[in-house]
Amino acid sequence: MRLTVLGLSATSLLWGLAFLLDPRLTANPTLPHPVIMLVIHLSIGIALLYPPGATRWAGLAMCATTTYYAYMVKPFEPIAEPQTVGIAALAAFVTLVSIQRVSRLSWEKSWLAGMMGLLFRGGIAYPFLEWGLDAYRNPAHFKQYISGNIPALVFSSLFGLDTTVFLIFAVELGLAVMIISGKLNRITGITSAVLLTLFAVVASYPLALPQNIALIAASLEYARLGNKLVISST
């Protein structure tokens, strides 16, 4: 779980700094003053790193904050995107495995370990699921975005615009299903990390990397540990 915790911490710390640097965040009326958000995110980020006993509370605070972003700030971008829902699930997972009673029960109750594993995998898979379904339901939006994004346009020139949008749908939906199912963890975890890194580069805005860091870290941890992650974390 350590890599996932580090990823969540890095995301929170960089989000905190972004509230001072990105004017799009200060313009949203549903968000408190940037200084307040800076303090909240820096506190969460530091608490996730140290002390160890604060992990559960920092994870809970991260879960609450990202849930607020997902349901109250959305569709304001870039802090309320599909990744935010995934981060909320990962933060909830970190909170649960940091509670000794829950950790002990996960050794004894296979259904609890299974549910916690599903929560972790679902956090990684959710962005791909939403992106894939969105590409299917609203291909015109993806075509417009790709046409106005030079890195994405260069990539799409290899296959054509229509085929590229279909590949986004097929690959991301298939990857989400594979991650949720818990199959081929090494391949799907590495693929997830690579795609998230690619999306961060293609997105071309500063917050694209911070919001993907936690998901990339979790993907790499999933690739290494797979379904043993819950037991290893306890």
N, C-alpha and C positions, 0 to 999 in steps of 0.2 A: 504493500500500500504506500510505501514511502515515496515512490516516484509520482504517484497520483497526487499525494499531498503537496509535494514540491511544485507540481504543475498548477494546482489550485492556488497556492501561495503566490507564484509568479504572476498568474492572471490577475489576482486581486491587487497586488502591488502596482502592476502596470496600469490597471484600470484606475486606481487612485490617482496616479500621476496624470492620466489622460483627462481627468476632470479639471485639471489646471491648464492643460495644453490644447484640448480639442473644443473649439467653440460650439460644436454641435451638441455637446453634452450640457453645456451651460444654458442653452436656449430652450430646453424642454421644461414646461411648467410643472410636470408631474415629478420632477426630481428636486430634492432639496438643494441648498446652496452648495456650490462646488467644494468649498472648504470642509463642509460636513461630510460629503461623500469621500473626500480625500482621507479624512480621519478614519472613517468607517472601513474603507478598503485597506488602508495601511495597517490598521489594527488587526483586521482579519488575516492579512498576509503575514504579519509578524507572528501572530498567535499560532498560525499553522506550522510555523518553523520552530517556535520555542515559546513557552515550555511545553513538554510533551503532554502534560495533563490538560492543556487548554485546547487540544485538537478537536475534541468533541464539540466544545462551545464555538470554536472558530468555524468548524464545519457546518454547524447549525446556523450560524450567522450568515455564512456564505450561501447556504441553501435558501434562507429567508430572503436575502438580498436579491439573488438571481431569480427567485420565483416572483418577487415584486416586479423586477424588470420585465420578465416574460409576459405577465398578465396585466400590468398597469401601464408600462411604458411602451410596449409594443403597439403599433408597428414602427415606433421611432428607432432609427438606426443610428449608430451601429452597435449599441449595447444590448438591444433586445432582439436577438436573432435566434434561429434554431439552436445554435451552439449554447445559448443561455439556458435553455431547457435541459440540455445534456449536462451542463455544468452543475445545475441544481440537483440533478439525480446523482452525480458523482459526489457532490458535497454531502448529500443525504447518506450515501454509502459510507463515506469516511466517518460521519457522525456515528452511525450504527456500529461499525467495527471498532470504534474507539471506546464504546461502552462495554465494560468487562462482562456484565451479565449477558448481554447480547452475544458477545464473543464466545462465552462458554456454551451458551445454548446452541450456537451454530455448529459446535463440535458434536452435540448430542442429537440435534434435530436436523435431519437431512433436508426437510422442507424449508426450514429457515435459511440454511446455507444456500439452497436453490433460489429462494426469493431474493437474497442479498446479491447473489451472482447475477440474477436477471436485472436487478436495479443498476448494477455496475455496467453490464453489457448494454442495457437500454440507454444509459447516459451517452455511451459512445455512438450507438446506432441511431439515436433519434435525429440528429441533424441530417444524416444521409437519407433517412426515411422521408423527412419533410421535403428536402431538396429534390429527391427523386420523384415524389408524388407531384410536387409543384411543377417540375419540368414536364410531366405528363398532362397536368390540368391546364397549364398556362405556358405553352411553348413560345408564344409570341413575346412574352416578357423576357425569356432566356435569350431569344434571338436578338432582341433589342439590346440587352445587356452585353452580350458577346460582341455585337457589332460596334459598340462604343468603347470596348476595352481592348487595347492593343495586344497585350499578351494572350488573352483569350481568343482574339480574332486570328492571331498567328496559329494557335493550336487548332482552331476550327477549320482553317484552310487545308489541313491535311485530310479531312473527311467530308467537308461541306457542312453548312450551317444546320440543315435539317438532321443529318446523321449525327452531328455532335450533340444536339439536344436530345435525340433518342438515346444516345450512349450515356448521357448524364442520367437519364431516367433509369435505364436498364442496369447500369453499373452500380449506381448509388442504392437503388432499391434492393438489388441482389446482395450487395455488401451488408446492408442493414439487416436483412433477413438472416444472413450467415452469422453475423455477430450475435444477434439475439438468440439464435439457436445454439450458440456455443461450439460450433463446429470449426475445425481448421483454424484454431486461434492464432497460430504463428503467422499464417498467410494473411488472414483477415486483419489482424492487428497491425502488421507492417503496412499493408495496403491502406488502411485507415490513416495511419500516421503520415504516409507519403501524400495521400490526397489532401489531407488537411493542411499540410505544409504548402502544397501547390496552390490551394485555394487562397491561403494567406498572401502568397506572392501575387497572384492574379488579381486579388481584390483591390490592391493599390490604395489602401488607406491604413493609417497607423494602427488602428485598433484591431485590424484583421488578425495580426499575429498574437497579441495578448489573449484574445478570446479563444484562440485555437490551441494555445499552449497546454492548458489543462487537458484537453481532449487528446492531443498528441501524446502527452505523458501517459495518460490512461491507456491509450492504444498500445504503446510500447510495453507497458506493464502487462497488459492482457496478452500480448504476443509472447511474452516470456513465461507467464504463469498460467494462462488459460483459466480453466475451471477450478484450479487449485488456489486461485487468488484469495478467496474468502478464508480458507483454512490457513493459508500462509499469513494472512493479515491478523489472524487471531493468535 
